[in-house]
Amino acid sequence: MRICFPYIAQSHQILHSLPIAMEMAIAYPDIEVHVACATDENAEIVRNIAALYPEAKVVHDHLNVPWTLRLHMRFRRTTTPPKRHFLLLNRNYFSRFDALVLPESTSLFLKKIGLRRTKFIRTGHGAGDRQIVVSPAVGKFDFVLISGKKQERRLLELNLSRPGDYAFQGYPKFELVAKMAARLPRFFDNDRPTVIYNPHFDPEFSSWPLVGMDVLDFFARSTRYNLIFAPHVRLFHPPLPEKYAPFRRFMDMPNMHIDLGSVRSIDMSYTMAADIYLGDVSSQLSEFMLKPRPCLFLNPRGTNWKNDANYLSWTLGPVIPGAEELEKGIEEALASHPALLDRQQQYFAYSFGSSLPFSARRGADAIVNWMRAAP
């Protein structure tokens, strides 16, 4: 059996499925496990993570990105190739495998261009509340790995899967973060509480376009709090030097740390280092709940969010309209946290289940067992 784990998009997706590839290679030496990257950036991240699994014998492949696509990437100032064109050029490579294990849905295009024998297996790359986590594309996969009951409920409600075509795995990224925990730096030379501001990239939902700079200005004036500004990596992707220009006035402040998209933005360095979460609809809030702490949410659009499953996370802390309420909001988030602790723990269990210590191995077992039973 030959199974491939491709990475054709932004690097944040790697941490969600690569641990499964590593555990599969360790547990099933008779299976040929390939990890394929479209960019040098992703290949470097993959190799750094693979070094944490010295027993895993995987094959590292670099996918074909001809000079025409590289020129396109340079012209468009992006780090990822145009996906459909890229997939078409690499079709023959992907057709060699019995299964592709994917954190994204764009690669389903390969089905349309002739990959009929290959099985398509989805891991996803997040466990947030919005319906996009279980978008209609999920129903086009042959097998789906899910993190917990929250995703299962939506899969079944939307008729996107049926029992037998999905399996619980937990959240492999947490295991990877535990392996990397010794590398975490100290971001501030003071003992102030640290807030992470983590706005989403989608302008329809993100607080950034409306109140983002006001939030940063508040913390620039603050003598009580540190701020880590680490938005979703797609908000400023790619984080070119000129994109830092509007933030230069914050860069040398001892209580502010600005990161528009480094590896630290995806490996939970910041969510683990913070004392308080500030954001909107990013799935990183779910990851922040690995260690329940105070949360505060920004609602500058006045969204009618109560009783809306897409905003379940907003029941875990106060919701405020904008930066003018930040001082009061943070104090309320701190004061109300003891009363919300049980709800946060329940939310975490609902999102991720109870299989955390062995999520990657559980995912690997589920894939192999399903593949061996598949017609």
HUSUL-V703537 format. One record per pair of residues at least 24 apart in sequence whose C-alpha atoms are under 6 Angstrom apart, sorted by the first residue. I is the first residue (numbers start at 1). J is the second residue. If there is no record, write none. Layout:
i: <I I>
j: <J J>
This chain:
i: <1 2 2 2 2 3 3 3 3 3 4 4 4 4 5 5 5 6 6 6 7 8 9 11 12 13 15 16 16 19 20 20 22 23 24 25 25 26 33 34 34 34 35 36 36 37 37 38 78 126 127 128 129 130 147 147 148 148 148 149 150 150 169 169 169 170 170 170 170 171 172 172 192 193 193 194 194 194 194 194 195 195 195 195 195 196 196 196 196 196 196 197 197 197 198 198 198 199 199 199 200 200 201 201 201 214 215 226 226 227 228 228 229 230 233 294 294 294 295 298 316>
j: <31 31 32 97 98 33 97 98 99 100 33 34 35 100 35 100 101 35 36 37 37 38 80 42 266 125 173 125 173 360 360 364 56 361 364 56 57 56 58 58 59 60 60 61 62 62 63 63 238 283 283 283 310 310 171 352 351 352 353 350 350 351 359 362 363 352 355 356 359 359 359 360 225 225 275 225 226 227 274 275 227 274 275 276 277 227 228 229 274 277 278 229 278 279 230 231 279 231 279 280 232 282 232 234 235 323 323 255 256 256 256 257 258 259 261 333 334 337 333 322 344>
